[in-house]
Amino acid sequence: MQRTPAVYRLAQLFARRYFTSRNSLSVINIISKVSVFAVGVPVAAMVILLSVFNGFDGLVRSMYSVFDPDLMVVPAEGKTFAIATAEERMPAAAEGVAAYSYVLEESVLFEYRGRQAAGRLRGVDERYALVVPVQETITYGDYELRYGDMEQAVVGQGIAYVLGVKTALYDPLHIYAARRGDYSPLLPIDGYSRGSLFPEGIFRLDAETDGTYVYCTLDFAQQLLDYEGRASGIAIRTDGTRPETVRRQLASALGDDFRVLTRYEQKASMYRILKVEKLGIFIISLFVLVIASFSIIGSLVMLILDKKEDIRILFTMGADVRFVRRIFVGEGMLIGAAGTLGGLCVGLAFALAQQRFGFIKMGAASFLVDAYPVAVQATDIVAIAATALAVTWLINRLTVARMIPRTAIRCNIRHNG
């Protein structure tokens, strides 16, 4: 039988007839419906799981957008650079830059009312709030790093909990930093410089960040760390221009002495882990889908056995093995397509309802959101649909090829002879 569009349409007509026929054995119809359900459930689960993961991914990214700037300029070598050198080159990179701020941070030891904790001190200048919306993270007190001549601090909620920091009290927060240069081992106290800040505010972000960082003024950090006139980075906010475009402009203007990092590059390991976790969720869900799709095998086997007489008639009328196989592969694809479509509809309905109403709660008051975050992405839906159809097509082809071998016509001719 020649391969023409009419032949393909005829094979699909047989497949649709078998799929919708009410005259087949009831057990075959039941198994077909079970197969549709078996395919639909893991498809719906994949949509829901990936949408929830996308929601958490978006939540993490939004949290870091109020801590990490759009771009961060760091020295190519060493830990710090001279601010004067950067100031000479920044005007040439002004295009696409809405605001920038100098930052100096280092690992230090905090002490408050007898309690101690290690963390990082981030010194920022007065323009930092124009670059990063740090005010959005303040839960107690204010974002005010200097009051007159008094140096103040904004403490992360996690480290404030460990140290027992209270903004309403006027007890100072002591900071100890390793002193650069040589010092006598006979006087180990000389190996550290000490400064004091008065807690003015507490910010909350994720556990890792607010359990590590304390904000102070750039002047205080420079004096404490003995980095007068130096900074460890330049935080930059773009004016809406694509960060990658501004990054290239900055890299060209600042020269080889500096590296320009996007927000992704600043947390490259974390974002890489998020991608790997999403891929892991997809692969595990795919295994479940493959196992569930095996139910189609039972439907096809019973249908082929039930239609043996129809197959014999088709062979007698001149149909070849390819045509007959195409009929039952089409039947299996109809089962897979129905299950995939149903699963997508159920999964999307559930995900959109959760996104709109948030009826499934996190169950803990310590989270930044009350309900599970959900974000549906079109690329995920396309990938799930394509994967489900590919899996069912492969299972159908293997099953039908096994049940209807190429020797079927010769066997049928011998039988008729």
C-alpha positions as CSV (number, residue, x, y, z in Angstrom):
1,M,0.0,0.0,0.0
2,Q,1.5,3.3,-1.1
3,R,2.2,6.0,1.5
4,T,-0.2,8.8,0.6
5,P,-2.1,11.4,2.6
6,A,-5.2,9.5,2.0
7,V,-3.7,6.3,3.5
8,Y,-2.6,8.2,6.6
9,R,-6.1,9.7,7.0
10,L,-7.6,6.2,6.5
11,A,-5.4,4.8,9.2
12,Q,-6.3,7.6,11.6
13,L,-10.0,7.0,10.8
14,F,-9.7,3.4,11.9
15,A,-7.8,4.5,15.0
16,R,-10.5,7.0,16.0
17,R,-13.2,4.5,15.3
18,Y,-11.6,1.9,17.6
19,F,-11.0,4.6,20.3
20,T,-14.6,5.9,20.3
21,S,-16.4,2.6,19.5
22,R,-19.0,1.5,21.9
23,N,-19.2,-2.0,20.4
24,S,-15.9,-3.2,21.7
25,L,-15.6,-5.4,24.7
26,S,-16.4,-3.4,27.9
27,V,-13.1,-4.6,29.5
28,I,-11.1,-3.0,26.7
29,N,-13.0,0.3,27.1
30,I,-12.4,0.3,30.8
31,I,-8.6,-0.4,30.3
32,S,-8.4,2.4,27.8
33,K,-10.0,4.8,30.2
34,V,-7.7,3.6,32.9
35,S,-4.7,4.2,30.6
36,V,-5.9,7.8,29.8
37,F,-6.2,8.4,33.6
38,A,-2.8,6.8,34.2
39,V,-1.1,9.1,31.7
40,G,-3.0,12.2,32.9
41,V,-2.1,11.9,36.6
42,P,1.7,12.2,36.2
43,V,1.3,14.9,33.5
44,A,-0.8,16.9,35.9
45,A,1.7,16.2,38.7
46,M,4.5,17.4,36.5
47,V,2.7,20.7,35.7
48,I,2.0,21.3,39.4
49,L,5.4,20.4,40.7
50,L,7.3,22.5,38.1
51,S,4.9,25.4,38.6
52,V,5.5,25.3,42.4
53,F,9.2,25.1,41.8
54,N,9.0,28.1,39.5
55,G,7.2,30.0,42.2
56,F,9.9,29.3,44.8
57,D,12.5,30.1,42.2
58,G,10.8,33.5,41.5
59,L,10.5,34.1,45.3
60,V,14.2,33.5,45.8
61,R,15.1,35.8,42.8
62,S,12.8,38.5,44.1
63,M,14.4,38.3,47.6
64,Y,17.9,38.7,46.2
65,S,16.8,41.6,44.1
66,V,16.6,43.7,47.3
67,F,20.0,42.6,48.4
68,D,22.1,42.0,45.2
69,P,22.3,44.9,42.8
70,D,21.7,44.6,39.0
71,L,25.5,44.6,38.5
72,M,28.5,44.4,40.8
73,V,31.9,45.7,39.9
74,V,34.8,43.9,41.7
75,P,38.6,44.1,41.4
76,A,40.1,41.6,38.9
77,E,42.9,40.9,41.5
78,G,42.9,41.3,45.2
79,K,40.1,42.2,47.5
80,T,39.8,46.0,47.2
81,F,40.5,48.9,44.8
82,A,41.1,52.6,45.1
83,I,37.8,54.5,44.9
84,A,39.7,57.4,43.2
85,T,40.7,55.1,40.3
86,A,37.1,53.9,39.8
87,E,35.8,57.5,40.0
88,E,38.0,58.5,37.1
89,R,36.6,55.8,34.9
90,M,33.0,55.8,35.9
91,P,31.9,58.8,33.9
92,A,32.8,57.0,30.7
93,A,30.4,54.1,31.7
94,A,27.5,56.4,32.7
95,E,25.3,55.2,29.8
96,G,22.7,52.8,31.1
97,V,23.7,53.4,34.8
98,A,20.9,54.9,36.9
99,A,22.8,54.9,40.2
100,Y,25.9,53.4,41.8
101,S,27.3,53.0,45.3
102,Y,30.6,51.9,46.7
103,V,30.6,48.9,49.0
104,L,33.3,47.4,51.4
105,E,32.6,44.2,53.1
106,E,34.7,41.7,55.2
107,S,34.3,38.8,57.6
108,V,34.3,40.0,61.2
109,L,33.3,38.9,64.7
110,F,30.3,40.5,66.3
111,E,29.7,40.8,70.1
112,Y,26.6,42.1,71.8
113,R,26.0,42.0,75.6
114,G,28.4,39.0,76.0
115,R,27.2,37.0,73.0
116,Q,29.4,36.5,70.0
117,A,28.8,35.4,66.4
118,A,30.8,35.5,63.2
119,G,29.4,37.3,60.1
120,R,30.1,39.8,57.4
121,L,30.1,43.6,57.8
122,R,28.9,45.4,54.7
123,G,29.9,49.1,54.6
124,V,27.9,51.2,52.1
125,D,27.8,54.9,51.2
126,E,24.8,57.2,51.3
127,R,23.7,56.3,47.7
128,Y,23.3,52.6,48.5
129,A,19.5,52.9,49.1
130,L,19.2,54.3,45.5
131,V,20.8,51.2,44.1
132,V,19.2,48.5,46.2
133,P,15.7,48.8,47.8
134,V,17.0,47.8,51.2
135,Q,14.2,49.7,53.0
136,E,11.8,46.9,51.8
137,T,13.6,44.4,54.0
138,I,13.5,46.4,57.3
139,T,11.2,44.8,59.8
140,Y,12.1,46.7,63.0
141,G,13.5,50.2,63.3
142,D,14.8,52.2,60.4
143,Y,17.4,52.1,57.7
144,E,19.6,54.9,59.2
145,L,23.4,54.2,59.4
146,R,24.4,57.5,60.9
147,Y,22.7,59.8,63.4
148,G,24.7,63.0,63.7
149,D,28.2,61.8,64.6
150,M,27.0,58.4,66.0
151,E,27.6,55.4,63.8
152,Q,24.7,53.0,63.6
153,A,24.0,49.5,62.2
154,V,21.2,47.7,60.5
155,V,21.4,44.0,61.6
156,G,20.2,40.9,59.9
157,Q,17.3,39.2,61.7
158,G,19.1,35.9,62.0
159,I,22.3,37.4,63.6
160,A,20.1,39.7,65.7
161,Y,18.4,36.6,67.1
162,V,21.7,34.9,67.9
163,L,23.1,37.9,69.6
164,G,19.9,39.0,71.2
165,V,20.1,42.5,69.6
166,K,17.4,45.0,70.7
167,T,17.0,48.2,68.7
168,A,15.2,49.8,71.7
169,L,18.3,49.5,73.9
170,Y,21.4,51.7,73.6
171,D,23.9,48.9,74.1
172,P,26.6,49.0,71.4
173,L,27.3,46.2,69.0
174,H,31.1,45.6,69.0
175,I,32.9,44.5,65.9
176,Y,36.3,42.8,65.8
177,A,38.2,42.6,62.5
178,A,41.6,41.0,61.9
179,R,44.2,43.7,61.5
180,R,46.2,43.8,58.3
181,G,50.0,43.8,58.5
182,D,52.5,42.5,61.0
183,Y,51.8,42.2,64.8
184,S,53.5,40.7,67.7
185,P,52.4,37.2,68.7
186,L,53.1,38.1,72.3
187,L,50.2,40.5,72.2
188,P,47.4,38.8,70.2
189,I,45.0,41.5,71.1
190,D,47.0,43.8,68.8
191,G,46.0,41.5,65.9
192,Y,42.4,42.8,65.9
193,S,40.9,46.2,65.5
194,R,37.7,47.0,67.3
195,G,34.7,49.3,66.6
196,S,31.2,49.9,68.0
197,L,27.9,50.5,66.4
198,F,24.4,51.2,67.8
199,P,21.7,48.9,66.3
200,E,19.1,51.1,64.6
201,G,17.2,48.6,62.5
202,I,16.7,44.9,61.7
203,F,16.3,43.5,58.2
204,R,14.9,40.2,57.1
205,L,15.6,38.2,54.0
206,D,16.6,34.6,53.7
207,A,18.1,32.7,56.6
208,E,21.6,32.6,55.0
209,T,21.7,36.4,54.3
210,D,20.1,37.9,57.4
211,G,22.0,35.4,59.5
212,T,25.3,36.7,58.2
213,Y,25.2,40.4,57.3
214,V,25.2,43.7,59.2
215,Y,25.1,47.1,57.4
216,C,27.2,50.1,58.4
217,T,28.6,53.2,56.8
218,L,31.4,53.0,54.3
219,D,33.5,55.3,56.4
220,F,33.2,53.1,59.5
221,A,34.1,50.0,57.5
222,Q,37.1,51.7,55.9
223,Q,38.4,52.8,59.3
224,L,37.8,49.5,61.1
225,L,39.3,47.4,58.3
226,D,42.1,49.8,57.6
227,Y,41.1,50.3,54.0
228,E,41.0,54.1,53.8
229,G,39.8,55.4,50.4
230,R,39.2,51.8,49.2
231,A,36.2,49.6,48.4
232,S,35.6,46.0,47.6
233,G,32.8,46.6,45.0
234,I,30.6,49.0,43.1
235,A,26.9,48.2,43.3
236,I,25.1,49.4,40.2
237,R,21.4,49.9,39.3
238,T,20.6,50.1,35.6
239,D,18.1,52.5,34.1
240,G,16.1,49.7,32.5
241,T,18.7,48.8,29.9
242,R,19.5,45.1,29.7
243,P,22.1,44.3,32.4
244,E,24.2,42.5,29.8
245,T,24.4,45.5,27.6
246,V,25.4,47.7,30.5
247,R,27.9,45.1,31.7
248,R,29.7,45.2,28.4
249,Q,29.8,49.1,28.5
250,L,31.2,49.0,32.1
251,A,33.8,46.4,31.3
252,S,35.0,48.4,28.4
253,A,35.2,51.7,30.4
254,L,36.7,50.3,33.6
255,G,39.4,48.2,31.8
256,D,41.1,44.9,32.8
257,D,41.5,45.9,36.4
258,F,37.8,45.2,37.1
259,R,35.3,42.5,36.6
260,V,31.6,43.2,36.1
261,L,29.2,40.6,37.5
262,T,25.5,40.3,36.7
263,R,23.1,39.3,39.5
264,Y,23.2,35.7,38.2
265,E,27.0,35.7,38.4
266,Q,27.0,37.1,41.9
267,K,25.1,34.0,43.1
268,A,26.1,31.6,40.3
269,S,26.3,28.5,42.5
270,M,22.9,29.1,43.9
271,Y,21.2,29.6,40.6
272,R,23.0,26.6,39.2
273,I,21.7,24.5,42.0
274,L,18.1,25.8,41.3
275,K,18.5,24.7,37.6
276,V,19.8,21.3,38.6
277,E,17.0,20.8,41.1
278,K,14.3,21.7,38.5
279,L,15.9,19.2,36.1
280,G,15.9,16.6,38.8
281,I,12.2,17.1,39.5
282,F,11.5,16.8,35.8
283,I,13.4,13.6,35.4
284,I,11.8,12.0,38.5
285,S,8.4,12.9,37.2
286,L,9.3,11.6,33.8
287,F,10.2,8.2,35.3
288,V,6.7,8.1,36.9
289,L,5.2,9.0,33.6
290,V,7.0,6.2,31.8
291,I,5.9,3.6,34.3
292,A,2.3,4.9,34.2
293,S,2.4,4.8,30.4
294,F,3.0,1.1,30.4
295,S,-0.8,0.7,31.0
296,I,-1.2,1.6,27.3
297,I,0.5,-1.7,26.5
298,G,-2.4,-3.7,28.0
299,S,-4.9,-1.6,26.1
300,L,-3.2,-2.2,22.8
301,V,-2.5,-5.9,23.3
302,M,-6.2,-6.6,24.2
303,L,-7.4,-4.4,21.3
304,I,-5.2,-6.1,18.8
305,L,-6.3,-9.6,20.0
306,D,-9.9,-8.4,19.8
307,K,-9.5,-7.1,16.3
308,K,-7.6,-10.1,14.8
309,E,-10.5,-10.8,12.4
310,D,-10.4,-7.1,11.2
311,I,-6.7,-7.3,10.8
312,R,-7.1,-10.5,8.7
313,I,-9.7,-8.8,6.5
314,L,-7.4,-5.7,6.0
315,F,-4.5,-8.0,4.9
316,T,-6.9,-9.7,2.5
317,M,-7.9,-6.4,1.0
318,G,-4.3,-5.5,0.3
319,A,-3.2,-3.6,3.4
320,D,0.4,-4.0,4.4
321,V,1.9,-4.4,7.9
322,R,2.9,-0.7,8.0
323,F,-0.7,0.4,7.5
324,V,-2.1,-2.0,10.1
325,R,0.6,-0.9,12.6
326,R,-0.2,2.7,11.9
327,I,-3.8,2.1,13.0
328,F,-2.9,0.7,16.4
329,V,-0.1,3.2,16.9
330,G,-2.7,5.9,16.2
331,E,-5.0,4.3,18.7
332,G,-2.3,4.4,21.4
333,M,-1.5,8.0,20.5
334,L,-5.1,8.9,21.0
335,I,-5.0,7.4,24.4
336,G,-1.7,9.2,25.2
337,A,-3.0,12.5,23.7
338,A,-6.2,12.3,25.7
339,G,-4.4,11.6,28.9
340,T,-1.8,14.4,28.2
341,L,-4.5,16.9,27.4
342,G,-6.5,16.0,30.5
343,G,-3.5,16.1,32.7
344,L,-2.4,19.5,31.3
345,C,-5.9,20.9,31.9
346,V,-6.1,19.6,35.5
347,G,-2.6,20.7,36.3
348,L,-3.0,24.2,34.9
349,A,-6.4,24.6,36.6
350,F,-4.9,23.6,39.9
351,A,-1.8,25.8,39.5
352,L,-3.7,28.9,38.4
353,A,-6.2,28.4,41.2
354,Q,-3.3,28.2,43.7
355,Q,-1.7,31.2,42.1
356,R,-4.9,33.2,42.3
357,F,-6.4,32.2,45.7
358,G,-3.4,30.5,47.6
359,F,-5.7,28.0,49.2
360,I,-2.8,25.6,50.2
361,K,-0.8,27.3,53.0
362,M,2.8,26.9,54.0
363,G,1.8,26.0,57.5
364,A,4.5,28.1,59.3
365,A,4.6,31.8,60.2
366,S,8.3,32.1,59.7
367,F,8.1,32.0,55.9
368,L,8.0,35.1,53.8
369,V,4.8,34.0,52.1
370,D,1.7,32.4,53.5
371,A,0.8,30.1,50.6
372,Y,2.9,28.0,48.3
373,P,4.1,30.3,45.4
374,V,3.2,29.2,41.9
375,A,4.3,30.4,38.5
376,V,3.2,28.7,35.3
377,Q,5.7,28.9,32.4
378,A,4.7,28.2,28.8
379,T,8.0,26.5,28.1
380,D,7.3,23.9,30.9
381,I,3.9,23.2,29.4
382,V,5.4,22.6,26.0
383,A,8.2,20.5,27.3
384,I,5.8,18.3,29.4
385,A,3.4,17.8,26.5
386,A,6.2,17.0,24.0
387,T,7.8,14.6,26.5
388,A,4.5,12.8,27.3
389,L,3.6,12.3,23.7
390,A,7.1,11.1,22.8
391,V,7.0,8.5,25.6
392,T,3.6,7.2,24.6
393,W,4.7,7.1,20.9
394,L,7.7,5.1,21.7
395,I,5.8,2.6,23.9
396,N,3.1,2.3,21.2
397,R,5.6,1.6,18.4
398,L,7.4,-1.0,20.4
399,T,4.2,-2.7,21.5
400,V,2.6,-2.8,18.1
401,A,5.8,-3.9,16.4
402,R,5.9,-6.8,18.9
403,M,2.3,-7.8,18.4
404,I,2.2,-7.3,14.6
405,P,5.5,-8.6,13.2
406,R,6.6,-8.1,9.6
407,T,5.8,-11.8,8.9
408,A,2.2,-11.2,9.7
409,I,1.1,-11.1,6.0
410,R,3.0,-14.3,5.1
411,C,1.5,-16.1,8.1
412,N,-1.9,-14.9,7.1
413,I,-1.5,-16.1,3.5
414,R,-0.5,-19.5,4.7
415,H,-3.4,-19.6,7.1
416,N,-5.8,-18.7,4.3
417,G,-4.2,-21.1,1.9
